[in-house]
Amino acid sequence: MAKSKIITTDDILLVLCNSMKSVLSSATAHSVNYSAMVQKIHKTCLKPDIGCFVLFDGGFSGLVILNFSADAAMELYTDYMVNMGLPKNELATSHTSDEVSDVMGELMNQMVGDFTGVIGHELHTSITQNQPKMLTINKQVLLSIDTNLDRPQARRVTFSTSKNNIFYLELAMDKTEFIKLPTFEERETFDLDTLLEEEKNKSANAVEETPVQPAPSRSEQDLLDELGI
């Protein structure tokens, strides 16, 4: 008898880490990495200098928190905006700027969106996220977010930027296990960008292959003019 595979909280955490690494590296055009050592923690908290969080619900519920130091937030913000084509002299210079918070919220929205998409594909379940929230926090403030989770499990992972600035991912979610049965069938990966590119190439090739009609000769044109065509 084929053995079933069990997918745990830590497997789901790995999907989240890979989504964060992929999205941030692509958005900033610089490498972002995470530690292979994961901390088990008792509760999640928003910590200085910028704390971001988003709740998700559906097949299972959870909370994702990102805690950035000022240096890490400013590096990611600057790299992202420069990669988008903005000159450095037009960018915010303080992590307390609303523009920095907006960008960190947008990046978090992209990261969790990628995570929910991968989870839906790989686990055949659906989770939805709410809008990320950001807070600029001083050294004396720690905030806990109350979540109604079933036997919550919490993890913390350390991330580092290309300039070795540190930020932290914290995940709290239901204690749950997905059991992959032997009859489980992998879904074909659907990449919208690749599909659009293929359709664009097909259209371009069709235009190139369309035969060009030769222009009518002068005698033929005179006849067409007489006929009023």
JOPE-V300933 format. One record per backbone hydrogen bond with DSSP energy under -1.0 kcal/mol. CO is the residue of the C=O (numbers start at 1). NH is the residue of the N-H. If there is no record, write none. Layout:
co:CO nh:NH
co:CO nh:NH
This chain:
co:5 nh:180
co:7 nh:178
co:8 nh:12
co:9 nh:13
co:10 nh:14
co:11 nh:15
co:12 nh:16
co:13 nh:17
co:14 nh:18
co:15 nh:19
co:16 nh:20
co:17 nh:21
co:18 nh:22
co:19 nh:23
co:20 nh:24
co:21 nh:25
co:22 nh:26
co:23 nh:27
co:24 nh:28
co:25 nh:29
co:33 nh:160
co:39 nh:156
co:46 nh:143
co:49 nh:137
co:50 nh:68
co:51 nh:135
co:52 nh:66
co:53 nh:133
co:54 nh:64
co:55 nh:130
co:56 nh:62
co:57 nh:128
co:61 nh:174
co:62 nh:56
co:63 nh:172
co:64 nh:54
co:65 nh:170
co:66 nh:52
co:67 nh:168
co:68 nh:50
co:69 nh:73
co:70 nh:74
co:71 nh:75
co:72 nh:76
co:73 nh:77
co:74 nh:78
co:75 nh:79
co:76 nh:80
co:77 nh:81
co:78 nh:82
co:79 nh:83
co:80 nh:84
co:81 nh:86
co:82 nh:85
co:87 nh:90
co:88 nh:91
co:94 nh:97
co:97 nh:101
co:98 nh:102
co:99 nh:103
co:100 nh:104
co:101 nh:105
co:102 nh:106
co:103 nh:107
co:104 nh:108
co:105 nh:109
co:106 nh:110
co:107 nh:111
co:108 nh:112
co:109 nh:113
co:110 nh:114
co:111 nh:115
co:112 nh:116
co:113 nh:117
co:114 nh:118
co:115 nh:119
co:116 nh:120
co:117 nh:121
co:118 nh:122
co:119 nh:123
co:126 nh:59
co:128 nh:57
co:133 nh:53
co:135 nh:51
co:138 nh:141
co:143 nh:46
co:147 nh:149
co:150 nh:175
co:153 nh:173
co:154 nh:41
co:155 nh:171
co:156 nh:39
co:157 nh:169
co:158 nh:35
co:159 nh:167
co:160 nh:33
co:161 nh:164
co:165 nh:161
co:167 nh:159
co:168 nh:67
co:169 nh:157
co:170 nh:65
co:171 nh:155
co:172 nh:63
co:173 nh:153
co:178 nh:7
co:180 nh:5
co:181 nh:184
co:191 nh:195
co:192 nh:196
co:193 nh:197
co:194 nh:198
co:195 nh:199
co:196 nh:200
co:197 nh:201
co:198 nh:202
co:199 nh:203
co:200 nh:204
co:201 nh:205
co:202 nh:206
co:203 nh:207
co:204 nh:208
co:205 nh:209
co:217 nh:221
co:218 nh:222
co:219 nh:223
co:220 nh:224
co:221 nh:225
co:222 nh:226
co:223 nh:227
co:224 nh:229
